[in-house]
Amino acid sequence: MACDLKQKQNQMRIAPLPENEAERLDVLHSLSILDTAPEESFDDLARLASQICGTPIALVSLVDTDRQWFKSRVGITTTETSRDIAFCSHAILQTDLFLVLDTSIDERFSDNPLVTGEPHIRFYAGTPLITSEGAAIGTLCVLDQEPRWLSVEQIESLKIITRQVVRQIEQRRDLASIAQISLDIHQVGEKLRLSQERFELAILGSSGGIWDWNMKTKEVFFSPRWKSILGYADHEIPNHLEEWTQRLHPEDGQRVQTALAAYLKREISTYDLEYRLRHKDGTYRWILSRSAALWDDQGKPYRMAGSHIDITDRKQAEEIVEKAFQKERELSELKSRFISMASHEFRTPLTSIVLYAELLKNYSHTWDKKEKDEAFQRIQDAVQTMTDLMDGVLAVGHIEEGKQAFQPKVLDLSHLIQDVIEQAKLLSQTQCNIFFDARPKNINVALDETIARQILTNLIFNAVKYSPDGGDISISCRHQGSSLTLQIQDQGIGIPKENQDNIFEPFYRAENVDYIAGTGLGLAIVKQGVYAHRGTISVESEMGQGTTFTITLPCDTESLK
């Protein structure tokens, strides 16, 4: 077994050492983070990466001399592996994302023990943890046991979280340095002078801002980094408390002041808050503020100091996750509602088919030809209804899921509209008067012909279906620049105002059309087709007066050249 493992290691590709390996290791060891206990801040970021990328495994990996050690791990229990077989040894040689979509077909890793054995890695994506010194000390990586890929949004989120991991590592070092300095400050003589120098160096090198509030003299010190986080040079912000309070976000001010007052009264044990401060450019940055106070013998606070860390990237990543979860919840609810409606709509024609089939089976010998023909026609009508329903469901589903190919090309829209109008006249045998006006007369634009035909067919056939004989239907098309406006107006029965917000939902039918055959899918197909073109659709309608649908589509032919 040991011989087999050694042979596999010899066959796979071992990553070369970085050119700055000695300096890289010096930086890594100076951080004093190897073999430390788990920390919630790193575990949260690893879990966040796992959730965003949808992978069962996520690691904060630090590449040491001959091993990779995991500061945080999600999905595995192993704390370290040999550097020779580590994917992260390859990732730290990059400056950007290192991606392996399928290890089983990648000659660098197909016979890697981590692929052929536990944890059976098939997918790897890692971004290097590059410190402010420019040293790649490890990676934030996500792994899966099956091949996969990442979206552009997931890749960007992974990079955002990676920057937060680096900041946490450097903040950890900086806070440790500051804690040591704060202890030394209380010494006397030469130690006091040396401690003061170290304190100043720590402030200059810290990735977070430092502030110090002397409540007796009302003096406040803001470090240069504190100011630069908000986009200011050191001389642009005076050391006054108001410089902090006036920049608080209006929604956060009362909460922050309440927490500060409670902490200084010792009603709460810690002052650890997240809030927003106004940047020089007018935007707001999310800040994590951690601090501690000193009290005199009478229990009055006389000094307070702390750190000020920009966590905007982390907040943005959390917002991305929340939006993704919200979208997933909405899709789940939509799917359940869709299945419920589909079941209901299919049940009616199925019931009709079963009923007339039973009647034919049991009583056809007593029926004349006319009665049999009528029963067969009812069955055919029900089958056609189910076919229309199925076609509509598939059309909506294909567009929503992106399975319907979207292939815009330059086409003669005026000719396409005329073709659909002729079909509507022929198939419906309508007595309506259909008028078409195009400006310019010949409109050549970039659209997907199949989807455009679906949009036109559903809207024009609907206008005919819900209009009285002799009614007028007006179709106008205006093309100007890279924008196309299509309007279809009828003099039909109209749509009740209380139903207009729901008419684009699958299977939804207005309460005044129950006596007119239809599936309730036509307008859902129209809406998805318009959205596929990144356009907009609106409806105006009055009962008994008619309905107007207005569609606006971008149709830039220059982009196709």
SVG drawing of the C-alpha trace seen along z (x, -y; Angstrom):
<svg xmlns="http://www.w3.org/2000/svg" viewBox="-80 -69 96 71">
<polyline fill="none" stroke="black" stroke-width="0.4" points="0.0,0.0 2.8,-2.4 4.6,-1.5 1.4,-2.2 1.0,-5.6 4.6,-6.5 4.2,-5.4 1.1,-7.7 2.9,-10.6 5.8,-10.1 3.4,-10.0 1.4,-13.2 2.8,-16.7 4.3,-18.2 4.1,-22.0 7.5,-23.8 8.5,-26.1 7.7,-29.9 10.6,-32.1 10.2,-33.9 9.8,-30.8 12.1,-31.9 10.5,-35.3 7.0,-33.7 7.7,-31.3 9.2,-34.2 5.9,-36.1 3.8,-33.0 5.7,-32.2 5.7,-35.9 1.9,-35.8 2.0,-33.2 -1.2,-31.6 0.0,-28.0 -1.3,-25.4 -3.6,-27.8 -7.0,-27.0 -10.1,-27.4 -11.6,-30.9 -15.1,-31.8 -14.2,-34.7 -12.3,-32.3 -15.0,-29.5 -17.7,-32.0 -15.8,-33.0 -15.2,-29.4 -18.9,-28.6 -19.8,-31.6 -17.6,-30.5 -19.1,-27.0 -22.7,-28.4 -22.0,-30.8 -20.2,-28.3 -22.6,-25.4 -19.7,-23.1 -19.6,-20.6 -16.0,-21.5 -14.3,-24.9 -10.9,-25.5 -8.7,-28.3 -5.3,-26.6 -1.9,-27.8 1.1,-26.2 4.0,-25.5 7.5,-24.1 6.3,-20.6 2.6,-20.6 -0.6,-22.4 -2.4,-23.2 -6.1,-24.2 -6.9,-27.2 -10.6,-26.6 -12.3,-23.6 -15.9,-22.9 -16.8,-19.4 -13.7,-17.5 -12.1,-16.5 -8.4,-16.4 -6.3,-19.2 -3.4,-19.0 -1.9,-17.1 1.5,-16.7 2.5,-19.7 3.5,-17.4 -0.1,-16.3 -1.7,-19.7 -3.7,-21.5 -3.0,-24.7 0.7,-24.3 -0.3,-25.0 -2.8,-27.7 -0.2,-29.9 1.8,-30.1 -1.1,-32.1 -2.1,-35.7 -5.8,-34.9 -8.2,-32.1 -6.8,-28.5 -9.6,-26.3 -9.7,-22.5 -13.1,-21.6 -12.6,-17.8 -9.5,-16.3 -10.2,-12.9 -9.3,-14.2 -6.5,-16.6 -3.1,-14.9 -1.7,-17.0 -4.1,-15.5 -5.9,-12.4 -3.7,-10.0 -3.4,-12.3 -4.1,-10.4 -6.6,-13.1 -8.5,-12.3 -8.2,-8.5 -8.8,-8.3 -10.5,-10.4 -11.8,-13.0 -12.2,-12.1 -11.7,-15.6 -13.2,-16.1 -13.5,-19.9 -11.1,-22.6 -11.2,-26.4 -8.7,-28.3 -7.7,-32.0 -4.3,-32.8 -4.1,-34.6 -1.7,-37.4 -0.6,-39.5 0.2,-43.2 3.9,-42.1 2.9,-40.4 3.5,-36.9 1.0,-34.1 0.8,-32.2 -2.1,-29.9 -5.5,-29.8 -9.2,-30.1 -10.5,-27.1 -13.8,-25.3 -13.9,-21.6 -16.5,-19.1 -16.6,-15.4 -18.1,-15.8 -17.1,-18.0 -18.7,-21.4 -18.1,-25.1 -18.6,-28.5 -20.6,-31.4 -19.1,-34.9 -20.9,-36.0 -19.6,-33.1 -16.0,-33.7 -16.3,-37.4 -17.8,-36.5 -14.9,-34.0 -12.4,-36.8 -14.2,-39.2 -14.2,-36.6 -10.5,-35.8 -9.7,-39.5 -11.6,-39.3 -9.6,-36.2 -6.3,-38.1 -7.6,-41.1 -8.6,-38.8 -5.2,-37.3 -3.4,-40.6 -5.9,-42.1 -5.2,-39.2 -1.5,-40.0 -2.1,-43.7 -4.4,-43.4 -1.9,-41.1 0.8,-43.7 -1.4,-46.4 -2.3,-44.4 1.3,-43.9 2.0,-47.6 -0.8,-48.6 0.7,-46.5 4.2,-48.0 2.8,-51.5 2.3,-51.2 6.0,-50.6 8.3,-53.4 11.6,-54.9 13.2,-53.3 10.5,-50.6 7.9,-53.4 9.9,-55.1 10.4,-51.8 6.7,-50.9 5.7,-54.2 7.8,-53.6 6.3,-50.1 2.8,-51.6 3.4,-54.1 4.8,-51.5 1.8,-49.2 -0.6,-52.1 1.2,-52.8 1.3,-49.1 -2.2,-48.1 -4.8,-47.2 -7.5,-48.6 -7.8,-52.1 -7.1,-53.0 -8.8,-55.6 -8.2,-56.8 -10.6,-59.0 -9.5,-60.8 -12.8,-61.7 -11.2,-64.0 -9.6,-66.2 -12.1,-65.4 -9.3,-64.8 -9.7,-62.1 -6.9,-60.6 -7.7,-59.0 -4.9,-57.1 -4.0,-57.9 -5.4,-54.5 -8.7,-55.3 -9.0,-58.4 -7.8,-56.7 -10.5,-54.0 -13.0,-56.9 -11.0,-58.3 -9.2,-61.1 -5.6,-62.1 -4.4,-62.5 -4.6,-66.3 -8.2,-66.4 -9.9,-65.2 -9.4,-67.0 -9.1,-65.0 -12.5,-65.8 -15.3,-63.4 -17.8,-65.1 -15.8,-63.9 -17.0,-60.4 -20.6,-61.2 -21.4,-63.4 -20.4,-60.6 -22.7,-57.9 -25.4,-56.7 -28.8,-58.2 -30.2,-54.7 -27.3,-53.6 -26.8,-56.7 -29.3,-56.1 -28.3,-52.4 -24.6,-53.2 -25.1,-56.0 -27.4,-53.7 -24.9,-50.9 -22.0,-53.3 -24.0,-54.7 -24.9,-51.3 -21.3,-50.1 -19.9,-53.2 -22.5,-52.6 -21.4,-48.9 -24.8,-47.7 -23.2,-45.6 -19.8,-43.9 -18.4,-44.6 -18.5,-47.3 -18.4,-45.4 -20.6,-47.0 -21.1,-47.0 -22.3,-50.3 -21.8,-52.6 -19.7,-55.7 -19.9,-58.1 -16.9,-58.0 -15.4,-61.1 -17.1,-60.1 -20.6,-60.2 -21.0,-56.4 -21.2,-54.5 -18.6,-52.0 -19.5,-49.2 -17.2,-49.3 -16.5,-46.8 -15.7,-48.7 -14.1,-46.9 -13.0,-48.8 -12.4,-48.8 -12.7,-51.5 -10.9,-52.3 -12.8,-53.4 -11.4,-55.3 -11.9,-54.4 -15.3,-56.1 -16.5,-53.9 -16.4,-56.8 -14.9,-56.0 -12.0,-58.2 -10.5,-56.6 -11.6,-54.5 -9.7,-53.1 -10.3,-50.6 -10.0,-49.5 -12.0,-50.4 -12.1,-47.8 -13.6,-48.1 -16.0,-45.1 -17.8,-46.4 -16.7,-43.5 -18.0,-41.0 -21.3,-42.8 -21.6,-42.7 -20.9,-39.0 -23.6,-38.5 -26.0,-40.5 -25.3,-38.3 -26.0,-35.2 -29.2,-36.6 -30.4,-37.5 -29.5,-34.0 -31.5,-32.5 -34.4,-34.8 -34.4,-33.9 -34.3,-30.2 -37.2,-30.6 -39.2,-32.5 -38.4,-29.8 -39.5,-27.1 -42.8,-28.8 -43.3,-29.5 -42.6,-25.8 -45.1,-24.6 -47.8,-27.0 -47.0,-26.1 -47.4,-22.4 -50.6,-23.0 -52.1,-25.1 -50.9,-22.6 -52.5,-19.7 -55.8,-21.6 -55.7,-22.6 -54.9,-19.1 -57.6,-17.5 -60.5,-19.0 -59.7,-17.6 -58.6,-14.3 -62.0,-14.0 -63.7,-14.7 -61.7,-12.0 -62.4,-9.4 -66.1,-10.3 -66.7,-10.0 -64.5,-6.9 -66.6,-5.2 -69.8,-6.3 -68.6,-5.0 -67.5,-1.7 -70.9,-1.1 -73.5,-2.7 -72.1,-3.1 -74.2,-0.1 -77.4,-2.1 -76.2,-5.4 -76.6,-6.6 -73.8,-7.9 -74.4,-11.6 -74.1,-10.8 -70.9,-8.8 -69.4,-11.5 -70.2,-14.1 -68.5,-11.9 -65.4,-11.4 -65.3,-15.1 -65.4,-15.9 -62.5,-13.5 -60.5,-15.1 -61.2,-18.6 -60.0,-17.5 -56.8,-15.9 -56.2,-19.1 -56.6,-21.2 -54.1,-19.0 -51.7,-19.2 -52.0,-23.0 -51.4,-23.0 -48.3,-20.8 -46.9,-22.9 -47.5,-26.1 -45.9,-24.6 -42.8,-23.5 -42.5,-26.9 -42.7,-28.7 -40.3,-26.3 -37.7,-26.4 -37.6,-30.2 -37.5,-30.5 -34.7,-27.9 -32.7,-29.3 -33.1,-26.0 -34.7,-27.7 -31.8,-29.0 -31.7,-32.7 -30.4,-33.5 -31.0,-37.1 -30.5,-38.0 -31.5,-40.7 -35.1,-40.0 -37.9,-41.8 -40.3,-42.4 -42.9,-44.1 -43.1,-40.9 -43.2,-38.7 -46.2,-40.7 -48.0,-40.5 -47.5,-36.8 -48.9,-36.3 -51.9,-38.6 -52.7,-36.4 -52.5,-33.2 -54.9,-34.8 -57.4,-35.7 -57.2,-32.2 -57.3,-30.0 -59.8,-32.0 -62.0,-33.1 -62.4,-36.4 -64.7,-39.2 -62.5,-41.7 -60.8,-44.6 -57.1,-44.3 -55.0,-47.4 -51.2,-47.4 -49.0,-50.5 -45.2,-50.4 -42.8,-53.3 -40.6,-53.1 -42.5,-50.9 -39.8,-48.2 -38.4,-47.5 -35.2,-45.4 -34.1,-44.7 -32.1,-42.2 -34.5,-39.8 -34.9,-36.0 -37.3,-35.1 -38.8,-32.1 -39.4,-34.0 -40.7,-37.1 -43.2,-34.9 -44.4,-33.4 -44.9,-36.9 -46.8,-38.2 -48.9,-35.0 -50.2,-35.0 -51.0,-38.7 -52.6,-39.0 -54.6,-35.7 -55.7,-37.0 -56.9,-40.3 -59.0,-38.4 -60.3,-35.9 -61.6,-38.5 -62.9,-41.0 -66.5,-41.1 -67.2,-40.5 -66.6,-43.8 -64.3,-45.2 -61.1,-47.0 -57.6,-45.7 -54.7,-48.1 -51.1,-46.9 -48.5,-49.6 -44.7,-49.2 -42.2,-52.1 -38.4,-51.7 -36.1,-54.5 -32.4,-54.1 -31.8,-50.9 -35.3,-50.8 -38.5,-49.1 -42.0,-49.8 -44.8,-47.4 -48.4,-48.2 -51.5,-45.9 -54.9,-47.5 -58.3,-45.8 -61.9,-46.8 -62.7,-43.6 -64.2,-42.7 -61.3,-44.2 -59.5,-42.9 -60.9,-43.7 -58.6,-46.1 -58.2,-43.7 -56.9,-41.0 -54.3,-43.1 -51.4,-42.5 -51.6,-38.7 -52.4,-38.1 -48.7,-37.3 -48.7,-34.4 -48.9,-30.8 -52.5,-29.5 -54.0,-32.7 -57.2,-33.8 -59.2,-36.9 -62.6,-36.3 -64.6,-37.5 -63.2,-34.9 -64.3,-31.6 -66.7,-31.1 -63.9,-31.5 -61.5,-28.6 -57.9,-29.1 -55.0,-27.7 -53.9,-30.8 -50.3,-30.3 -50.2,-32.7 -49.3,-35.9 -46.8,-34.0 -45.0,-33.0 -45.2,-36.6 -43.7,-37.9 -40.8,-35.4 -40.1,-36.1 -40.0,-39.9 -37.7,-39.4 -35.4,-37.1 -34.9,-40.2 -34.3,-42.3 -37.4,-44.3 -40.5,-45.5 -44.3,-44.9 -47.2,-46.8 -51.0,-46.6 -53.8,-49.1 -57.4,-47.9 -61.0,-49.0 -64.0,-46.7 -66.0,-46.7 -63.6,-49.2 -60.7,-47.0 -57.1,-46.3 -53.7,-47.7 -50.4,-45.8 -47.2,-47.9 -43.8,-46.2 -40.5,-48.0 -37.4,-46.0 -33.8,-46.8 -32.7,-45.8 -29.3,-47.1 -28.2,-45.7 -24.7,-47.1 -23.9,-44.5 -24.4,-41.8 -21.9,-43.2"/>
</svg>
